[in-house]
Amino acid sequence: MTARDWLLDDSPASRLQANLGRAWRMGTTLLRNPLAVVGAAIILGLILTAAFAPWIAPETPFGQDLANRLQPPSPQHWMGTDELGRDIFSRVVYGSRITLMIVSLVAVISAPLGLIVGAVAGYFGGWPDRLLMGVTDVFLSMPKLILALAFVAALGPGIENAIIAIAITAWPAYARIARAETMTFRNSEFISAVRLLGASHGRIIFRHVLPLCTSSMIVRVTLDMAGIILTAAGLGFLGLGAQPPMPEWGAMISRGRSFILDQWWVATMPGFAIILVSLGFSLLGDGLRDVLDPKQAGER
């Protein structure tokens, strides 16, 4: 029996074999979607760029060279230089670290929070559902960027406060999804069986309900990454996110807007980076939706 036959066995002998077989099927399905492969390649490129930034960037992102300020793209400076003579390519490369940190921390904070809130509301129903969903609706009723601006204004400018503000505005959508998923199976037979075995409500929620909501949550988080990047860039553009001299892409666009007519590359290059990474997350999220939710793929 080959490794492929072992992975695709209809009667797996262990949980490990079943999980590996499911991962193999998902991977092969994802590889058949060329746009999803492009998105995954972009995200992989972002991760590798962030990991090997000191070796990829030809110069330090903070070093100033006023004699070479506002130089156009050239073999020496691939993306040109800014108003302080700093190499824009090096700053974009190091800025990938900040972008990856922001999207990772926001996902780690907001997705589990929304997942737990939605699962608790959908499982118990009644007044806990009305209370939790009432709070969720309050957050959903306001635009994310405006709400993030309000929280950053209250907490103070800085990348840490920007991450907290974006996470606070992102969790309600995940809570709604988890609640809807939970309500579809909270009265199912397997939940009743687990309850009859003496399992507590907490064990049922964390061991049986939350894992069933994970697939749709992964898809939504991936699709939301583009919005998180744009919100972080918007806060940086307004001076409320990462503070100078950090090479955050939104802040770089803000500093380059004064030169947009004559020295277009100062603001355009980090803008291209934002567009490319946002596109990568959107393409990957769309591919994951087809893999993890075949019903939607069949309906489209």
N, C-alpha and C positions, 0 to 999 in steps of 0.2 A: 504494500500500500504506500503510495506516494504521500508526501506532506500535504499536497492539495486535496487528495482524497480524504485524508484524515481530518482536515479542516472542514470539508464539506459533507462529512458523514451525517446522514439524517438521524442517526441514533447515537449521539455523543455519550461517551462513557464517563465523563466528568464535567464539572462545571467549567473548569479551565478550557477543555476542548470546545464546549459550547460557546464560551465567550470569545475564544480565538476565532472560531468559525464565523461568528456574527461579525467580528471586526474585519475578517477577510472579505466577507460579502459586501460590507459597507465600503471598504476600500476599493474593491473592483468596480462597484457601482459609481463611486465618486470619480474614478479615473476615466470612466466612459463619458463624463461631462467635461468637454474641453474648457468651458468658461470657469468651471469650478477648479480645474487644474491650474488655469492661469491665476485665479485668485489665491490658491494655495501657494503657488510659486512666489507671488508678490509678498505674501505674509512670511514665507520662509526667508525671502530676501531681507525683509525688515528685521527679522530675528537675527539673522547672521550679521547684518550690518551693525545692529546694536551690540552684538557680542564681540565683534572684531573691529569696532570703531577705531581704536588706537593704531591698528595696522592698516586700515583702509584710508583714513584721513591723512592727507599729505602734510598738514600743518595742524597746530593747536587751534582749537576753536576760539580761544581768547586772545591770542597774540595780535597786537596791533602793528600796522605798518602804514603810517600816514603818507609815506612817499608813493604808495601804490593804491591809494584809496579810489574807489569807484572805477576799477579797471574792468573792461568788458571780458566775457568768457574768452579764454585763450588756452593753449596747451599747458601753460604754467598754472593758471587758475581756471579749472574747467567750468565753473559757474560764475566766474568773476569775483570781485571783492566788494565789500560794503563800504559805508562812509568812513569807517575807521581802518580800512585796509585789511580786514580779516577775510580769510578765504571762505567763501560762501559754501563751497562743496564740503569743506571740513565741518562747518557749522551744521549743515543739513545732515551729515552723517552722524554727528554726535547728538543732534536733535532727535534722531530715531530712538535713542535710548530714553529720552524724556517721553516721547509719544508712547512707546511700548510700556513704560512704567505706568503712565496714566491709564491706558486702557486695561492693563492687567489689574491694577488696584481697584479701579471702579468696578470691574467685573467681579472681583473677589468679594467686594463689600456689598454691592447692590443685588447681585443675583441670588446669593444664599438668603439675604434678608427678605427679598420679595418672595422667594420660594417658600420660606417658612411661614410668612404672613398669609400667603394665599392658601397654603395647604391647611393651616389651622382654621382659617375662615371657612373653607369648603368642607372640611371634615366635621366640624362641630355645628355649623349653621346657626340659626337663631340669633341671639343678641351678639355673640362674638363676631359672627359674620357681618351683621349690620354695623357694628362699631369699627371693625378693621377695614371694611370696604368703604365706610364713610370717610375715614382718614385717607384711604387710597384715592378716592374720588376728588378730595380736596387738592391733592398733589397733581392729579391728572388734569384738573380744570385749568391749570396755568401752564403757559409755554415753558419748556425746559430751560431755555437760555435765560429768560426773564427771572425764573425762579432761582437758577444758579447764580445770576448776578446779585439777587437779593441776599442769598446766603453768603456769598463771598464778601459783599459789602458789610455784612454783620460780623463775619469771622476775620476779615482783613485780607489783603492781597498776599499771594504766595501759592506755590504749586501744591503744598499739602492741603491748604484750605480749598483750593480749586478742586482737588480730587474728592474731598469730602462733599463739597457742594454738588458736584456732578453725580456722585453716588446717591445722594439724597433725592435728586430729581429722577434717577433712573429706575429705582426699585419698584414703583407702583405698577408699571407695565408687566413686570415679572409676577407680581402678586396676582394680578388679574388672570394671567395665563394659568398659574398654578391652581387658583381657585376653580377655574372652569374645568381643568383636568381632573381635579379631586372630586368635584361634584358628579362626574360621570361614573365613578366606580366606588364612591364611599358606601353605598348600600349593596355592593356586589357580594357574592357568596364567599369569596376568599377572604374578604375583610371580616365578614361575620364569623367565618371559621377561626380566624386568628383571634377574634375577640372572645369566642367561646373557649379557646385554649387558655384564657386568662391573661392575655397580653394587655398591657396598659395602653392608654391613649397615646402617650409619648412614644412608646415602642412601635405602635402601629403607624404613626405619622412618619417617624424617622427611618424605620426599616422597610416599610411597605408602600407608603404613599409617596414620599419624596423621590424614591428611585423611578417611579412610574412617570413623574413629571420632568425628569431630567432631560429627556430627548428634545422636547419642545423648548425647554429652557436654553439648551445649547444653541439651537437654531436662532432663537430670538437674541441671545447675547451676541452671537456672531454678526447678525444683521445690524444690531445697535452699535457696533463698534465704530462704524462710519459716523454716526451721529455724535458719539462720545468724542471722537477726534475733532469734529467740527466745533463742538461746544467748548472743548479745551482750547482750540485755536482762537475761538471768539473771545474767551476770557483773556488769553494772552495778548490778543490784538488790542483789547481795551486796557491793558496794563494791570489786570487783576489776577492773572495766572502766574506763570514763571516770570521771575524778575531778572532784569539785566544783571550780568552779561550772559545768562544762561541761553544756550542756542535753541530756544523753543520756537517752533515753526510759526505759530501765530504772532509771537512777539517780533520775529524777524520780518514778517509782512508789515507789521505796524511801523517798524522803523524804516522800511523801504518805500512806504507809500509817498514820502516826500520827494522821491526820485523816480516815480513811476513813469513819467513822460520821457525823461532823458536817459536815465540809467534803469531800464525796465527789469534787468536781471536781479536786482537787489530784492524785490518783492516777488517776482515771478517764480524763481527757483524753489523757494520753500512752498509756494502755492502749488507747484507741480507735485511736490512730495506729498502734500496733504491729499490732493486729488488721487494720486496713484495708490496710496495706502487705503484710502476710503473705498476706492473701487475694488481693491483686492478683498477687503472684508465683505463687501456686498456680494461679489461673485462667489466667494467661498460660502457665505451664509445661504445663498440661493441654492447652491449645490447640496449643502447639508440638509436643507429642507426637503429636497427630493429624496435623499437617502434615508433620513430619519422619519419622514412622514410620507410614505408612498401614496397615500390616499389623495393628498393635495397634488402630487405629481401627476396622478392619473386624471384628476379633474381639469388640469390646465391644458 
